[in-house]
Each structure stands twice: as structure tokens, then as C-alpha cells.
Amino acid sequence: MGIDPALDPALYAFPDVDRPWLRTNFVATLDGAAHDTSGVTAALGGETDTALFAHLRSIADVILVGAGTTRIERYGPNAPAPIVIASRRLEIPERLQRPGITVVTTTDAPAERADELTAAGVEVLAHGEVTVDWPAVLDAFAARGWSRINCEGGPSLHGELVSQGLVDDLCLTIAPVMAAGDAPRIAHSRLPVAQEMQLAHAVPVGDVLFTRWVRADAT
């Protein structure tokens, strides 16, 4: 049995660059909804998307995800790469309050809550006041040897990274569904931006389309 064409490892190899490379991974409906009617993403892309999600994790040095996504998608602590959670308010699910988990926040985050997480074995990295200083975070990742970064959302975190021009490539699965409703897009921020992307590949599997887009000035 041949390899699923959308899962060809050559399509997702990280480039050889001398800086951290930030990849984001999302699934969306045809009309841009970032989740299905139940509020989660897992069922949108089907089995191939689930396999791709696992593959992208397996080749990353670190997994970056927003605290809201860890709650909605019920993240657990076990993953093939270290998990870093972004949260200004430090509202981390209890199941993720353990050694091996890192939290990125701001210098003005609730100090008492930071102390509680630290006592539970969570490493708290504070960069930036009011908003996270993401370039400083990426420098901290690089210092740890975390150069291949896989960000799994959610839309607010993605929007921050897009608005700062930090997303190098986007792996986007497009599900054959129209959703309407009030679901967010895959990136949400206060100010709109126009970040030009170039298509690296588009592979259909049945009616699901697997795409990868690279920032025009990323390499």
C-alpha cells in the first residue's frame, strides 16, 4: 500500500536556516471557520488530517499552543516534543500543570499564579509587558535548540504571530464543509495585516485539500 500523497514527508521538511522556523498548523472549513459546530477541530479534516497533525508534531523541536486551545481540545501532557503554552492570565488546565510543560507569558502576569505553576514544576518564561515579546521568545527557543517550531493555534495566538510577521509557513487543511455561524477564522488580531504567502503544495485527498503556504520573504 503506497504512502498517502498528502503525508509525503518531503512536503513538510523544515528548511535549513540559521534561525528558528515558525510553522502553524490549522484546519478550516470552506468559508473560513476554524472549528466545527461542536467548537472543536478534530473531526473536520478526517483521518489523513489526524495523521498529518501527528507527523508535524513528530518532526518539530517544540509544540507551541495557546491556553484556550489546550482547554477546548483537551490537550494532554504527552507529546513527541516539549509543549509550550502561551497564556497571559496563566489559566493552564490542571492536567498540564506538571514538569516538562513550559508557559510563555508577560512580565505583568499574575505573580501568585506564576508561583503556583512554578511550584507544580511548570517553567514560566516571561517576555514583554502587556503583550508577549515574541521575537524574544523565539530567541529563548533558539538558545534551547528549539529551531523547528510547530504552532497549533488557536486563532488569537496565530493572529499575534501573523501580525508581527513571524509565521514562516502555514499548513492548512481545507475541509469540504460550509459552516456559517460565528466561528473565528484561523487568525484573529486587533489590527488587520496583509502578509503575502506563496503556495508550496496543494494535495487533494478525496474532497479534503491539504495545502502548505510559505511567507514570501521567509527564506
N, C-alpha and C positions, 0 to 999 in steps of 0.2 A: 504494500500500500504506500503510495507516494506521500510526500510531505504536503500539507495544506499550503497552497501558494501564499496565503496571507501570513503564514508563520515562518517563512523563509528567514533564517537568522541574518542573512546578508542584508535584508531590508532594514534592519534595526541596529546594525553595528554602530557603536559610538565612534565619532571621528577622532583622529589622532591630533589633538590640540593641546596647547600648553596652559590650559586654564580649565576650570570647571565647566562642564557642558550640562545645561539645564533642559531636560526633556519633560513635557507634560503629556498626560495620557487621559483621554476622555472618550465617552460615547455620547452621542446626541441623536435626537430624532430629526426627521427631515425638516421640520420647522424650527429647529434650534433648541428644543427643550433639553435640559441637562439631566432629567430623570423621568421615570415613567409615572403613571398615575398613582402608584403607591409611595412615591417620593424617593425611590432608590434607583440605582443604575444597573444592578447585576443582571437583570433579565433582558435588557434592551438589545445587547449585541449577540446573544446566543453563545453556543459552545466555543466557537472559534475566538470570539472576543474574550471569553474567560481564559482560554489558553494563552492568548496574546498578553493579557494582563499578567499572568504568571511569568511568561517569558521576559517581559520588560522588567519585572522585579528581579528576576534571576541574574540579569546582566548589569544591574545597577550597583553602585557602591553604597548608595543610601536612598531611602524612600522618604520623600517629603510629602506631608499631608496636613490639611487644616483640621483643627479640633472638631469642627462641626461635622466634617465628613467621617471622622472616626466614630462619632456618635451615631449618625444616621445609618452608615454602612456596617456598623457593629464590628469595627476592627478588633482583631486580637493581637497579642504581643509577638506571635511567631511569624517571622518573615525571613526570606533569604538574605536580606540586607538590613542594616540598622534602620529603625524608624525614627524620624524627626517630625514632631508635631508643632505646627505653628498656632499660637494662641496668645492673644493679648491679655485675656482675662484668666488664663491658666485653668480653664474648665476642662480638665482631662478625665476621660472615663476611668473609673476605678480600676478596671481590668488592665489599663495601660500605665498605672502608677506603680512602676517597678523598675529595677535595674535593667539597663540596656536600652531604655527609652530616653530620648533627648527632646527637650521642649525649647523652641525658639520664641522669644517674647521681646518686649520692650523694657527699657530700664525703669520705667514708671509702672510696671505691672504690680499687682498686689503683692507686697513683700511677704505677708503672712502665708499666703497661698504658695509662693515660691519656696518658702522654708518647709512647708508641709511636703511638697513634691520632692525636695532635696532629701528630706528625712526618709522618704519612701524609696530612695535610690535613683530617682529621676535626675538627669543632668539638665540644668536650666541655663540656657545661653541667652543673655540679654544684649541686644544690639539696637540702638536707636531709641529716641524718646517720642512717645505718642504713636509713631509708626515704626515698623521694623526696618532697620537699615539692611536691606537685602544684599547689597554688594559686600558689606562687612560679614554677613552670614556666609556668603559664598567663599570669602577669604578664609573664614574659620573652617569651612568644609575642606577646602584645599589643603589646609595645614594638617588635617587628619587623613589625607589621602583619599577623600571623597570627591572624586572628579566627575564621576558619571552619576548624575542626579536624576531620579525619576519622581516627578511630582504627580500625585494622583488626585489633586483638587483640594477643596472644592472651588466653586466659581469666584468667591471673594479673594482667596489666596491667589488663584490664577490671574484674576484681574489686576492685583497688585504687581505681580511679576510681569505681566504683559505691559502695563502702563509704564514700568521702569525699563522696558526694552531688554529684559533678562531671559526671556524664553527663547531658547535656541531652536528647538523643534517641538512639534505637536503631533502626536499620534492620535488621530481622531477616527473613531468608528462611527459610521453613519447608519443608524437603524432605519429599516423601512416602515416607519411609523409616523403618523401625524398626531401631535399631542394637544395642540391648543393650550388652554388653561393658562396658569400663571407661573409655570416652572421657570427658573432662571436660565439664562444662557450659560455656556461653559466658562465665560469670563465676565466678571462684573466689577466695575470700579466707578468712583465718583466722576471722573473725567474721561471722555472718550479719547481714544488714540487711533492712529492709522499705522499699524505695523505690517509692512509688506512681507509676505511669505511666499516661498516657492514650493511647488509640488514635487516631492521626491518620489512618491509612488501612489497609485490608486489600484487596489486589487479587489474585485468583487468576489464574494463567496455567497452563492445564492443571490438573495436580494440585499445582503448587507455589504456595505462598501468600506474597505479598510484603507485609510489614507495616512500619509505622513507628509508634514509640511515643515520646511526649514526656513528660518529667518534669513532674509535676503543677504544681510551683512554678517552672518554668524561665522563664516569661515574666511 
